[in-house]
Amino acid sequence: MITRTLYPGIPLHVEYELTESGLGLQPIFAAMWTWTQEHGAYLRTNTDEMDQDSNEVM
């Protein structure tokens, strides 16, 4: 799904690229990005609250 090309030298240079089958996943990646934009703030808020609660218990 991903090709890795290593270019020797200093500094070392590595490039990653989606293969044809990896490109077929683009609609899924786009849907995941959209979902994150819509729900990410909510998830971060809940995670922060859970972290605070667990710190208070200690």
Predicted model as a PDB file, atoms N, CA, C, CB and O in Angstrom, pLDDT in the B-factor column:
MODEL        1                                                                  
ATOM      1  N   MET A   1       0.808  -1.187   0.000  1.00 94.00           N  
ATOM      2  CA  MET A   1       0.000   0.000   0.000  1.00 94.00           C  
ATOM      3  C   MET A   1       0.854   1.254   0.000  1.00 94.00           C  
ATOM      4  CB  MET A   1      -0.921  -0.004   1.181  1.00 94.00           C  
ATOM      5  O   MET A   1       0.425   2.302  -0.484  1.00 94.00           O  
ATOM      6  N   ILE A   2       2.067   1.151   0.543  1.00 95.00           N  
ATOM      7  CA  ILE A   2       2.972   2.293   0.598  1.00 95.00           C  
ATOM      8  C   ILE A   2       4.333   1.864   0.079  1.00 95.00           C  
ATOM      9  CB  ILE A   2       3.082   2.857   2.041  1.00 95.00           C  
ATOM     10  O   ILE A   2       4.824   0.788   0.423  1.00 95.00           O  
ATOM     11  N   THR A   3       4.940   2.699  -0.745  1.00 97.00           N  
ATOM     12  CA  THR A   3       6.316   2.442  -1.155  1.00 97.00           C  
ATOM     13  C   THR A   3       7.218   3.394  -0.381  1.00 97.00           C  
ATOM     14  CB  THR A   3       6.497   2.618  -2.704  1.00 97.00           C  
ATOM     15  O   THR A   3       6.860   4.538  -0.102  1.00 97.00           O  
ATOM     16  N   ARG A   4       8.381   2.892  -0.048  1.00 97.00           N  
ATOM     17  CA  ARG A   4       9.370   3.675   0.697  1.00 97.00           C  
ATOM     18  C   ARG A   4      10.621   3.756  -0.168  1.00 97.00           C  
ATOM     19  CB  ARG A   4       9.685   3.033   2.112  1.00 97.00           C  
ATOM     20  O   ARG A   4      11.180   2.733  -0.562  1.00 97.00           O  
ATOM     21  N   THR A   5      11.052   4.964  -0.457  1.00 97.00           N  
ATOM     22  CA  THR A   5      12.256   5.171  -1.245  1.00 97.00           C  
ATOM     23  C   THR A   5      13.289   5.860  -0.366  1.00 97.00           C  
ATOM     24  CB  THR A   5      11.959   6.008  -2.527  1.00 97.00           C  
ATOM     25  O   THR A   5      13.045   6.939   0.174  1.00 97.00           O  
ATOM     26  N   LEU A   6      14.437   5.226  -0.232  1.00 96.00           N  
ATOM     27  CA  LEU A   6      15.522   5.743   0.587  1.00 96.00           C  
ATOM     28  C   LEU A   6      16.582   6.350  -0.321  1.00 96.00           C  
ATOM     29  CB  LEU A   6      16.128   4.630   1.479  1.00 96.00           C  
ATOM     30  O   LEU A   6      17.090   5.685  -1.224  1.00 96.00           O  
ATOM     31  N   TYR A   7      16.910   7.599  -0.082  1.00 95.00           N  
ATOM     32  CA  TYR A   7      17.954   8.293  -0.823  1.00 95.00           C  
ATOM     33  C   TYR A   7      19.140   8.463   0.118  1.00 95.00           C  
ATOM     34  CB  TYR A   7      17.452   9.681  -1.376  1.00 95.00           C  
ATOM     35  O   TYR A   7      19.080   9.262   1.053  1.00 95.00           O  
ATOM     36  N   PRO A   8      20.219   7.717  -0.119  1.00 92.00           N  
ATOM     37  CA  PRO A   8      21.361   7.812   0.782  1.00 92.00           C  
ATOM     38  C   PRO A   8      22.020   9.187   0.700  1.00 92.00           C  
ATOM     39  CB  PRO A   8      22.381   6.721   0.459  1.00 92.00           C  
ATOM     40  O   PRO A   8      21.941   9.881  -0.314  1.00 92.00           O  
ATOM     41  N   GLY A   9      22.644   9.539   1.754  1.00 92.00           N  
ATOM     42  CA  GLY A   9      23.340  10.813   1.812  1.00 92.00           C  
ATOM     43  C   GLY A   9      23.165  11.421   3.177  1.00 92.00           C  
ATOM     44  O   GLY A   9      22.543  10.844   4.068  1.00 92.00           O  
ATOM     45  N   ILE A  10      23.723  12.589   3.319  1.00 92.00           N  
ATOM     46  CA  ILE A  10      23.617  13.299   4.591  1.00 92.00           C  
ATOM     47  C   ILE A  10      22.998  14.649   4.284  1.00 92.00           C  
ATOM     48  CB  ILE A  10      25.018  13.451   5.306  1.00 92.00           C  
ATOM     49  O   ILE A  10      23.585  15.410   3.516  1.00 92.00           O  
ATOM     50  N   PRO A  11      21.892  14.974   4.819  1.00 92.00           N  
ATOM     51  CA  PRO A  11      21.069  14.139   5.687  1.00 92.00           C  
ATOM     52  C   PRO A  11      20.345  13.049   4.890  1.00 92.00           C  
ATOM     53  CB  PRO A  11      20.054  15.003   6.440  1.00 92.00           C  
ATOM     54  O   PRO A  11      20.103  13.190   3.691  1.00 92.00           O  
ATOM     55  N   LEU A  12      20.016  11.993   5.565  1.00 92.00           N  
ATOM     56  CA  LEU A  12      19.283  10.890   4.975  1.00 92.00           C  
ATOM     57  C   LEU A  12      17.912  11.393   4.534  1.00 92.00           C  
ATOM     58  CB  LEU A  12      19.150   9.708   5.974  1.00 92.00           C  
ATOM     59  O   LEU A  12      17.276  12.179   5.235  1.00 92.00           O  
ATOM     60  N   HIS A  13      17.471  10.940   3.382  1.00 96.00           N  
ATOM     61  CA  HIS A  13      16.187  11.403   2.847  1.00 96.00           C  
ATOM     62  C   HIS A  13      15.341  10.177   2.501  1.00 96.00           C  
ATOM     63  CB  HIS A  13      16.391  12.325   1.585  1.00 96.00           C  
ATOM     64  O   HIS A  13      15.787   9.292   1.770  1.00 96.00           O  
ATOM     65  N   VAL A  14      14.128  10.132   3.027  1.00 97.00           N  
ATOM     66  CA  VAL A  14      13.209   9.028   2.774  1.00 97.00           C  
ATOM     67  C   VAL A  14      11.890   9.613   2.283  1.00 97.00           C  
ATOM     68  CB  VAL A  14      12.998   8.153   4.059  1.00 97.00           C  
ATOM     69  O   VAL A  14      11.383  10.584   2.845  1.00 97.00           O  
ATOM     70  N   GLU A  15      11.346   9.018   1.239  1.00 97.00           N  
ATOM     71  CA  GLU A  15      10.033   9.436   0.736  1.00 97.00           C  
ATOM     72  C   GLU A  15       9.086   8.247   0.792  1.00 97.00           C  
ATOM     73  CB  GLU A  15      10.135   9.997  -0.721  1.00 97.00           C  
ATOM     74  O   GLU A  15       9.470   7.113   0.503  1.00 97.00           O  
ATOM     75  N   TYR A  16       7.844   8.525   1.169  1.00 97.00           N  
ATOM     76  CA  TYR A  16       6.794   7.524   1.206  1.00 97.00           C  
ATOM     77  C   TYR A  16       5.718   7.937   0.218  1.00 97.00           C  
ATOM     78  CB  TYR A  16       6.212   7.362   2.641  1.00 97.00           C  
ATOM     79  O   TYR A  16       5.395   9.117   0.088  1.00 97.00           O  
ATOM     80  N   GLU A  17       5.168   6.952  -0.476  1.00 96.00           N  
ATOM     81  CA  GLU A  17       4.142   7.232  -1.479  1.00 96.00           C  
ATOM     82  C   GLU A  17       3.119   6.103  -1.476  1.00 96.00           C  
ATOM     83  CB  GLU A  17       4.771   7.401  -2.891  1.00 96.00           C  
ATOM     84  O   GLU A  17       3.468   4.934  -1.317  1.00 96.00           O  
ATOM     85  N   LEU A  18       1.868   6.466  -1.653  1.00 94.00           N  
ATOM     86  CA  LEU A  18       0.824   5.449  -1.752  1.00 94.00           C  
ATOM     87  C   LEU A  18       0.936   4.714  -3.082  1.00 94.00           C  
ATOM     88  CB  LEU A  18      -0.576   6.084  -1.602  1.00 94.00           C  
ATOM     89  O   LEU A  18       1.167   5.326  -4.125  1.00 94.00           O  
ATOM     90  N   THR A  19       0.770   3.406  -3.033  1.00 96.00           N  
ATOM     91  CA  THR A  19       0.717   2.618  -4.261  1.00 96.00           C  
ATOM     92  C   THR A  19      -0.673   2.761  -4.862  1.00 96.00           C  
ATOM     93  CB  THR A  19       1.059   1.117  -3.990  1.00 96.00           C  
ATOM     94  O   THR A  19      -1.524   3.463  -4.315  1.00 96.00           O  
ATOM     95  N   GLU A  20      -0.899   2.102  -5.976  1.00 96.00           N  
ATOM     96  CA  GLU A  20      -2.220   2.159  -6.608  1.00 96.00           C  
ATOM     97  C   GLU A  20      -3.294   1.619  -5.658  1.00 96.00           C  
ATOM     98  CB  GLU A  20      -2.222   1.357  -7.931  1.00 96.00           C  
ATOM     99  O   GLU A  20      -4.376   2.197  -5.553  1.00 96.00           O  
ATOM    100  N   SER A  21      -3.000   0.524  -4.975  1.00 96.00           N  
ATOM    101  CA  SER A  21      -3.997  -0.017  -4.032  1.00 96.00           C  
ATOM    102  C   SER A  21      -4.171   0.921  -2.837  1.00 96.00           C  
ATOM    103  CB  SER A  21      -3.577  -1.431  -3.541  1.00 96.00           C  
ATOM    104  O   SER A  21      -5.272   1.033  -2.299  1.00 96.00           O  
ATOM    105  N   GLY A  22      -3.104   1.593  -2.420  1.00 95.00           N  
ATOM    106  CA  GLY A  22      -3.217   2.574  -1.346  1.00 95.00           C  
ATOM    107  C   GLY A  22      -4.064   3.762  -1.746  1.00 95.00           C  
ATOM    108  O   GLY A  22      -4.835   4.286  -0.942  1.00 95.00           O  
ATOM    109  N   LEU A  23      -3.916   4.194  -3.011  1.00 96.00           N  
ATOM    110  CA  LEU A  23      -4.733   5.299  -3.504  1.00 96.00           C  
ATOM    111  C   LEU A  23      -6.215   4.943  -3.495  1.00 96.00           C  
ATOM    112  CB  LEU A  23      -4.300   5.690  -4.911  1.00 96.00           C  
ATOM    113  O   LEU A  23      -7.068   5.822  -3.380  1.00 96.00           O  
ATOM    114  N   GLY A  24      -6.518   3.657  -3.617  1.00 97.00           N  
ATOM    115  CA  GLY A  24      -7.911   3.221  -3.558  1.00 97.00           C  
ATOM    116  C   GLY A  24      -8.541   3.465  -2.191  1.00 97.00           C  
ATOM    117  O   GLY A  24      -9.764   3.443  -2.054  1.00 97.00           O  
ATOM    118  N   LEU A  25      -7.705   3.698  -1.183  1.00 96.00           N  
ATOM    119  CA  LEU A  25      -8.210   3.985   0.168  1.00 96.00           C  
ATOM    120  C   LEU A  25      -8.498   5.467   0.387  1.00 96.00           C  
ATOM    121  CB  LEU A  25      -7.210   3.509   1.204  1.00 96.00           C  
ATOM    122  O   LEU A  25      -9.001   5.843   1.446  1.00 96.00           O  
ATOM    123  N   GLN A  26      -8.191   6.307  -0.587  1.00 95.00           N  
ATOM    124  CA  GLN A  26      -8.385   7.745  -0.436  1.00 95.00           C  
ATOM    125  C   GLN A  26      -9.796   8.128   0.026  1.00 95.00           C  
ATOM    126  CB  GLN A  26      -8.086   8.426  -1.739  1.00 95.00           C  
ATOM    127  O   GLN A  26      -9.919   8.989   0.896  1.00 95.00           O  
ATOM    128  N   PRO A  27     -10.869   7.525  -0.517  1.00 96.00           N  
ATOM    129  CA  PRO A  27     -12.205   7.894  -0.028  1.00 96.00           C  
ATOM    130  C   PRO A  27     -12.391   7.587   1.459  1.00 96.00           C  
ATOM    131  CB  PRO A  27     -13.269   7.165  -0.833  1.00 96.00           C  
ATOM    132  O   PRO A  27     -13.090   8.314   2.165  1.00 96.00           O  
ATOM    133  N   ILE A  28     -11.768   6.517   1.924  1.00 96.00           N  
ATOM    134  CA  ILE A  28     -11.859   6.177   3.349  1.00 96.00           C  
ATOM    135  C   ILE A  28     -11.098   7.197   4.176  1.00 96.00           C  
ATOM    136  CB  ILE A  28     -11.312   4.755   3.614  1.00 96.00           C  
ATOM    137  O   ILE A  28     -11.586   7.640   5.215  1.00 96.00           O  
ATOM    138  N   PHE A  29      -9.897   7.578   3.725  1.00 94.00           N  
ATOM    139  CA  PHE A  29      -9.122   8.595   4.428  1.00 94.00           C  
ATOM    140  C   PHE A  29      -9.888   9.905   4.484  1.00 94.00           C  
ATOM    141  CB  PHE A  29      -7.764   8.803   3.751  1.00 94.00           C  
ATOM    142  O   PHE A  29      -9.903  10.570   5.520  1.00 94.00           O  
ATOM    143  N   ALA A  30     -10.522  10.284   3.387  1.00 96.00           N  
ATOM    144  CA  ALA A  30     -11.294  11.529   3.343  1.00 96.00           C  
ATOM    145  C   ALA A  30     -12.466  11.465   4.321  1.00 96.00           C  
ATOM    146  CB  ALA A  30     -11.808  11.800   1.909  1.00 96.00           C  
ATOM    147  O   ALA A  30     -12.752  12.440   5.016  1.00 96.00           O  
ATOM    148  N   ALA A  31     -13.136  10.328   4.375  1.00 97.00           N  
ATOM    149  CA  ALA A  31     -14.262  10.178   5.307  1.00 97.00           C  
ATOM    150  C   ALA A  31     -13.778  10.243   6.753  1.00 97.00           C  
ATOM    151  CB  ALA A  31     -15.001   8.846   5.055  1.00 97.00           C  
ATOM    152  O   ALA A  31     -14.442  10.834   7.604  1.00 97.00           O  
ATOM    153  N   MET A  32     -12.633   9.643   7.029  1.00 94.00           N  
ATOM    154  CA  MET A  32     -12.080   9.693   8.387  1.00 94.00           C  
ATOM    155  C   MET A  32     -11.700  11.124   8.757  1.00 94.00           C  
ATOM    156  CB  MET A  32     -10.851   8.766   8.508  1.00 94.00           C  
ATOM    157  O   MET A  32     -11.926  11.544   9.891  1.00 94.00           O  
ATOM    158  N   TRP A  33     -11.125  11.879   7.819  1.00 94.00           N  
ATOM    159  CA  TRP A  33     -10.772  13.270   8.071  1.00 94.00           C  
ATOM    160  C   TRP A  33     -12.019  14.096   8.369  1.00 94.00           C  
ATOM    161  CB  TRP A  33     -10.018  13.859   6.873  1.00 94.00           C  
ATOM    162  O   TRP A  33     -12.031  14.895   9.305  1.00 94.00           O  
ATOM    163  N   THR A  34     -13.066  13.901   7.575  1.00 95.00           N  
ATOM    164  CA  THR A  34     -14.321  14.621   7.794  1.00 95.00           C  
ATOM    165  C   THR A  34     -14.895  14.294   9.161  1.00 95.00           C  
ATOM    166  CB  THR A  34     -15.338  14.282   6.699  1.00 95.00           C  
ATOM    167  O   THR A  34     -15.341  15.188   9.880  1.00 95.00           O  
ATOM    168  N   TRP A  35     -14.887  13.027   9.522  1.00 92.00           N  
ATOM    169  CA  TRP A  35     -15.409  12.599  10.823  1.00 92.00           C  
ATOM    170  C   TRP A  35     -14.608  13.253  11.948  1.00 92.00           C  
ATOM    171  CB  TRP A  35     -15.362  11.052  10.953  1.00 92.00           C  
ATOM    172  O   TRP A  35     -15.180  13.719  12.933  1.00 92.00           O  
ATOM    173  N   THR A  36     -13.293  13.286  11.799  1.00 90.00           N  
ATOM    174  CA  THR A  36     -12.435  13.890  12.824  1.00 90.00           C  
ATOM    175  C   THR A  36     -12.737  15.372  12.970  1.00 90.00           C  
ATOM    176  CB  THR A  36     -10.951  13.684  12.481  1.00 90.00           C  
ATOM    177  O   THR A  36     -12.777  15.889  14.087  1.00 90.00           O  
ATOM    178  N   GLN A  37     -12.949  16.058  11.859  1.00 91.00           N  
ATOM    179  CA  GLN A  37     -13.265  17.483  11.918  1.00 91.00           C  
ATOM    180  C   GLN A  37     -14.591  17.720  12.631  1.00 91.00           C  
ATOM    181  CB  GLN A  37     -13.312  18.080  10.509  1.00 91.00           C  
ATOM    182  O   GLN A  37     -14.754  18.720  13.329  1.00 91.00           O  
ATOM    183  N   GLU A  38     -15.533  16.805  12.456  1.00 89.00           N  
ATOM    184  CA  GLU A  38     -16.852  16.965  13.067  1.00 89.00           C  
ATOM    185  C   GLU A  38     -16.875  16.547  14.537  1.00 89.00           C  
ATOM    186  CB  GLU A  38     -17.875  16.160  12.297  1.00 89.00           C  
ATOM    187  O   GLU A  38     -17.622  17.127  15.325  1.00 89.00           O  
ATOM    188  N   HIS A  39     -16.075  15.557  14.918  1.00 85.00           N  
ATOM    189  CA  HIS A  39     -16.166  14.982  16.261  1.00 85.00           C  
ATOM    190  C   HIS A  39     -14.891  15.101  17.085  1.00 85.00           C  
ATOM    191  CB  HIS A  39     -16.538  13.550  16.157  1.00 85.00           C  
ATOM    192  O   HIS A  39     -14.892  14.757  18.267  1.00 85.00           O  
ATOM    193  N   GLY A  40     -13.822  15.573  16.496  1.00 82.00           N  
ATOM    194  CA  GLY A  40     -12.537  15.608  17.186  1.00 82.00           C  
ATOM    195  C   GLY A  40     -12.524  16.456  18.440  1.00 82.00           C  
ATOM    196  O   GLY A  40     -11.954  16.049  19.453  1.00 82.00           O  
ATOM    197  N   ALA A  41     -13.143  17.632  18.396  1.00 82.00           N  
ATOM    198  CA  ALA A  41     -13.158  18.506  19.571  1.00 82.00           C  
ATOM    199  C   ALA A  41     -13.882  17.824  20.726  1.00 82.00           C  
ATOM    200  CB  ALA A  41     -13.829  19.857  19.239  1.00 82.00           C  
ATOM    201  O   ALA A  41     -13.442  17.906  21.872  1.00 82.00           O  
ATOM    202  N   TYR A  42     -14.981  17.159  20.429  1.00 80.00           N  
ATOM    203  CA  TYR A  42     -15.738  16.448  21.451  1.00 80.00           C  
ATOM    204  C   TYR A  42     -14.880  15.365  22.091  1.00 80.00           C  
ATOM    205  CB  TYR A  42     -17.011  15.836  20.851  1.00 80.00           C  
ATOM    206  O   TYR A  42     -14.873  15.213  23.313  1.00 80.00           O  
ATOM    207  N   LEU A  43     -14.158  14.616  21.268  1.00 75.00           N  
ATOM    208  CA  LEU A  43     -13.318  13.543  21.784  1.00 75.00           C  
ATOM    209  C   LEU A  43     -12.182  14.098  22.628  1.00 75.00           C  
ATOM    210  CB  LEU A  43     -12.759  12.705  20.638  1.00 75.00           C  
ATOM    211  O   LEU A  43     -11.872  13.539  23.680  1.00 75.00           O  
ATOM    212  N   ARG A  44     -11.555  15.187  22.188  1.00 72.00           N  
ATOM    213  CA  ARG A  44     -10.472  15.786  22.972  1.00 72.00           C  
ATOM    214  C   ARG A  44     -10.992  16.271  24.315  1.00 72.00           C  
ATOM    215  CB  ARG A  44      -9.823  16.947  22.203  1.00 72.00           C  
ATOM    216  O   ARG A  44     -10.326  16.091  25.334  1.00 72.00           O  
ATOM    217  N   THR A  45     -12.173  16.887  24.333  1.00 76.00           N  
ATOM    218  CA  THR A  45     -12.753  17.388  25.575  1.00 76.00           C  
ATOM    219  C   THR A  45     -13.013  16.245  26.538  1.00 76.00           C  
ATOM    220  CB  THR A  45     -14.050  18.153  25.298  1.00 76.00           C  
ATOM    221  O   THR A  45     -12.672  16.341  27.717  1.00 76.00           O  
ATOM    222  N   ASN A  46     -13.610  15.168  26.055  1.00 66.00           N  
ATOM    223  CA  ASN A  46     -13.903  14.030  26.925  1.00 66.00           C  
ATOM    224  C   ASN A  46     -12.629  13.362  27.426  1.00 66.00           C  
ATOM    225  CB  ASN A  46     -14.765  13.013  26.188  1.00 66.00           C  
ATOM    226  O   ASN A  46     -12.573  12.930  28.577  1.00 66.00           O  
ATOM    227  N   THR A  47     -11.615  13.271  26.587  1.00 65.00           N  
ATOM    228  CA  THR A  47     -10.347  12.678  27.001  1.00 65.00           C  
ATOM    229  C   THR A  47      -9.698  13.530  28.075  1.00 65.00           C  
ATOM    230  CB  THR A  47      -9.401  12.516  25.802  1.00 65.00           C  
ATOM    231  O   THR A  47      -9.186  12.999  29.060  1.00 65.00           O  
ATOM    232  N   ASP A  48      -9.710  14.851  27.898  1.00 65.00           N  
ATOM    233  CA  ASP A  48      -9.137  15.752  28.898  1.00 65.00           C  
ATOM    234  C   ASP A  48      -9.866  15.617  30.228  1.00 65.00           C  
ATOM    235  CB  ASP A  48      -9.196  17.205  28.409  1.00 65.00           C  
ATOM    236  O   ASP A  48      -9.232  15.617  31.284  1.00 65.00           O  
ATOM    237  N   GLU A  49     -11.193  15.502  30.189  1.00 64.00           N  
ATOM    238  CA  GLU A  49     -11.973  15.347  31.418  1.00 64.00           C  
ATOM    239  C   GLU A  49     -11.638  14.034  32.114  1.00 64.00           C  
ATOM    240  CB  GLU A  49     -13.475  15.412  31.113  1.00 64.00           C  
ATOM    241  O   GLU A  49     -11.510  13.998  33.338  1.00 64.00           O  
ATOM    242  N   MET A  50     -11.497  12.959  31.347  1.00 63.00           N  
ATOM    243  CA  MET A  50     -11.149  11.667  31.940  1.00 63.00           C  
ATOM    244  C   MET A  50      -9.757  11.717  32.553  1.00 63.00           C  
ATOM    245  CB  MET A  50     -11.224  10.551  30.887  1.00 63.00           C  
ATOM    246  O   MET A  50      -9.531  11.129  33.611  1.00 63.00           O  
ATOM    247  N   ASP A  51      -8.824  12.406  31.912  1.00 65.00           N  
ATOM    248  CA  ASP A  51      -7.477  12.551  32.463  1.00 65.00           C  
ATOM    249  C   ASP A  51      -7.519  13.310  33.778  1.00 65.00           C  
ATOM    250  CB  ASP A  51      -6.557  13.270  31.465  1.00 65.00           C  
ATOM    251  O   ASP A  51      -6.835  12.936  34.731  1.00 65.00           O  
ATOM    252  N   GLN A  52      -8.313  14.374  33.842  1.00 66.00           N  
ATOM    253  CA  GLN A  52      -8.423  15.157  35.069  1.00 66.00           C  
ATOM    254  C   GLN A  52      -9.052  14.314  36.171  1.00 66.00           C  
ATOM    255  CB  GLN A  52      -9.251  16.436  34.830  1.00 66.00           C  
ATOM    256  O   GLN A  52      -8.593  14.360  37.312  1.00 66.00           O  
ATOM    257  N   ASP A  53     -10.083  13.554  35.860  1.00 64.00           N  
ATOM    258  CA  ASP A  53     -10.726  12.692  36.849  1.00 64.00           C  
ATOM    259  C   ASP A  53      -9.759  11.649  37.389  1.00 64.00           C  
ATOM    260  CB  ASP A  53     -11.944  12.007  36.242  1.00 64.00           C  
ATOM    261  O   ASP A  53      -9.740  11.394  38.593  1.00 64.00           O  
ATOM    262  N   SER A  54      -8.969  11.052  36.533  1.00 63.00           N  
ATOM    263  CA  SER A  54      -8.040  10.014  36.994  1.00 63.00           C  
ATOM    264  C   SER A  54      -6.930  10.637  37.838  1.00 63.00           C  
ATOM    265  CB  SER A  54      -7.434   9.248  35.791  1.00 63.00           C  
ATOM    266  O   SER A  54      -6.421   9.976  38.744  1.00 63.00           O  
ATOM    267  N   ASN A  55      -6.539  11.879  37.575  1.00 63.00           N  
ATOM    268  CA  ASN A  55      -5.517  12.544  38.383  1.00 63.00           C  
ATOM    269  C   ASN A  55      -6.058  12.902  39.748  1.00 63.00           C  
ATOM    270  CB  ASN A  55      -5.004  13.797  37.680  1.00 63.00           C  
ATOM    271  O   ASN A  55      -5.318  12.887  40.732  1.00 63.00           O  
ATOM    272  N   GLU A  56      -7.336  13.224  39.826  1.00 63.00           N  
ATOM    273  CA  GLU A  56      -7.941  13.575  41.099  1.00 63.00           C  
ATOM    274  C   GLU A  56      -8.070  12.364  42.018  1.00 63.00           C  
ATOM    275  CB  GLU A  56      -9.301  14.202  40.873  1.00 63.00           C  
ATOM    276  O   GLU A  56      -7.994  12.503  43.238  1.00 63.00           O  
ATOM    277  N   VAL A  57      -8.263  11.194  41.448  1.00 55.00           N  
ATOM    278  CA  VAL A  57      -8.415   9.968  42.229  1.00 55.00           C  
ATOM    279  C   VAL A  57      -7.115   9.607  42.912  1.00 55.00           C  
ATOM    280  CB  VAL A  57      -8.881   8.814  41.342  1.00 55.00           C  
ATOM    281  O   VAL A  57      -7.111   9.078  44.023  1.00 55.00           O  
ATOM    282  N   MET A  58      -6.003   9.896  42.240  1.00 57.00           N  
ATOM    283  CA  MET A  58      -4.685   9.537  42.788  1.00 57.00           C  
ATOM    284  C   MET A  58      -4.388  10.387  43.950  1.00 57.00           C  
ATOM    285  CB  MET A  58      -3.582   9.670  41.757  1.00 57.00           C  
ATOM    286  O   MET A  58      -3.327  10.250  44.560  1.00 57.00           O  
TER     287      MET A  58                                                      
ENDMDL                                                                          
END                                                                             
